[in-house]
């Protein structure tokens, strides 16, 4: 199995760092291949613009999707973007490792998605989306550290259900481009728990990582379940 981990935390000694190291060690020991994009260590630029491309469709007015479509036809993605795309096509499973910041992705990871998940048929577009997406048959999972304890992220909690907070990522990014989405691995309040509890989380994560092909997935409806207006058909 080939695993691509996109790691988004500025501190190597953070618990996010520990999770990525645990995953890499467990996977390599089991004979799997692992590639890691440590976005902060790479100095990845998350800001989209003409830097995304080596080609130009319209020099007078910048439309990102139009430039992406043009680059997809002419092989015109910048080397840093093309390298990340190549990793996506190489892998069997993608892992996004990040802390939940302001109910979403850290800016560097959101910018990675903005730049790398290009339209025009390269990553999506032309009818290639959801279960008919480019990455259909591959799996993806979010591994997330969360500042607060579980009750505040429950159905009755102040912040609302964590499943709803992660929906734009799991459904709107990963499933949108075709990935089968594995239930996320969540670590609540790692800065407030004991060393023993952190070791338990790491052990559970190693088990989850080695079980990626069989891990439980989030059941999303397929395109065939919707009518021409993209509304779920009546039973």
TASUL-V765193 format. One line per field, one symbol per residue. ss: DSSP state (@ for helix, = for strand, . for the rest). burial: 1 if it has 24 or more other C-alpha atoms within 12 Angstrom, else 0. A space follows every 10 residues. Layout:
# TASUL-V765193
ss: ???
burial: ???
This chain:
# TASUL-V765193
ss: .=======.. ....@@@@@@ @@@@@@@@@. ..======@@ @@.......@ @@=....... ...@@@@@@@ @@@@..=.@@ @@@@@@@@@@ ..=======. =..=..@@@@ @@@@@@.... ....=..=.@ @@......== ======...@ @@@....... .@@@@@@@@@ @@@@@@@..= ==..====.@ @@..@@@@@@ @@@@@@@@@@ ......=... ..@@@=.... .=...
burial: 0111111111 0000111111 1111111000 0011111111 0001110111 0110010000 0001111111 1100011101 1101101110 1111111111 0011111111 1111111111 1111100111 1111110111 1111111100 0010000000 0110111011 1011111111 1111111111 0000000100 1100110111 1110001001 0000000000 00000
